[in-house]
Amino acid sequence: MTWSRSSSSPATSLRRSTQPNRCVFSAERRVDQLTGLGNRAGLEIGLRSVQECAETTKHATLIIDCDHFKTINDRYGHLAGDGALRSLAQHLSDSSPDLQIFRYGGDEFVCLLPYLDDAEVVAFAESLCKSADTALLPYGSSVTAGLALPVTGEVPWATLARADAALLRAKRSSRGTVVLSAAS
């Protein structure tokens, strides 16, 4: 872009010239650059979507944590840690193409799981986490997870909070497990 002395300022010209690109940047802001999964902003959109369809579809919330992630970084370096996160993200994505998956924090991922039967979604979450361990095997790590099933009338953010509390209980008691949150 060239600047010329005109009645409009360079800033105004720049705003005008970049206006069509805002949609692209907006979409990019919802994707985690390391893993290619949705990020926290994308998760907010996903939770709103879950809330909008709550009357017709139940969604469990699963939070998966990479066990002892700091040790991977300290032992093998940060590039290896990045590789572990990408490997886990890819494994989760490949496991079920319909899954909504988001990078929630440094080494935590949230999966929004649509389901019909409580027992089936619990079994699926346990199976997903057990198979996710294979993605982290080269790094000497595993996953621990918290799972929450929605309670009638509960907003998705409350279900997320219960899944997070279940994850904390799992990390304190026994790594490499999935802990189901009690309904509140």
Long-range contacts (C-beta under 8 A, 24 or more apart in sequence): 32-102, 32-103, 34-82, 34-85, 34-86, 34-103, 35-85, 35-86, 35-89, 35-90, 35-103, 36-89, 36-93, 37-89, 37-92, 37-93, 37-101, 37-102, 37-103, 37-109, 38-100, 38-101, 38-102, 38-103, 39-102, 39-103, 40-102, 40-103, 40-104, 42-102, 43-102, 43-104, 43-110, 46-100, 46-102, 46-112, 47-112, 47-156, 47-157, 47-160, 48-156, 49-100, 50-112, 50-156, 51-155, 51-156, 54-150, 54-156, 57-114, 58-114, 58-115, 58-116, 58-149, 58-150, 59-112, 59-113, 59-114, 59-115, 59-150, 59-156, 59-159, 60-112, 60-113, 60-115, 60-121, 60-125, 60-147, 60-148, 60-149, 60-150, 60-159, 61-110, 61-111, 61-112, 61-113, 61-147, 61-148, 61-150, 61-156, 61-159, 61-160, 61-162, 61-163, 62-110, 62-111, 62-113, 62-125, 62-128, 62-129, 62-145, 62-146, 62-147, 62-163, 62-178, 63-104, 63-108, 63-109, 63-110, 63-111, 63-145, 63-146, 63-147, 63-160, 63-163, 63-164, 63-166, 63-167, 64-88, 64-92, 64-108, 64-109, 64-110, 64-111, 64-129, 64-132, 64-143, 64-144, 64-145, 65-107, 65-108, 65-143, 65-144, 65-145, 65-167, 65-171, 66-107, 66-108, 66-136, 66-141, 66-143, 67-136, 67-141, 67-142, 67-143, 67-144, 67-175, 67-176, 68-141, 68-175, 69-106, 69-107, 69-141, 71-140, 71-141, 72-139, 72-140, 72-141, 75-140, 76-139, 80-139, 83-139, 84-135, 84-136, 84-139, 84-141, 87-135, 87-136, 87-138, 88-132, 88-135, 88-136, 88-143, 90-135, 91-131, 91-132, 91-134, 91-135, 92-128, 92-132, 95-128, 95-131, 95-132, 96-128, 108-167, 110-160, 110-163, 112-156, 118-149, 121-147, 121-149, 122-147, 122-149, 122-178, 122-180, 125-178, 126-178, 129-178, 133-176, 142-175, 142-176, 143-176, 144-170, 144-171, 144-175, 144-176, 144-177, 144-178, 145-170, 145-177, 145-178, 145-179, 146-170, 146-178, 146-179, 146-181, 147-178, 147-179, 147-180, 147-181, 148-180, 148-181, 149-180, 149-181, 149-183, 151-183, 151-184, 154-184, 158-184
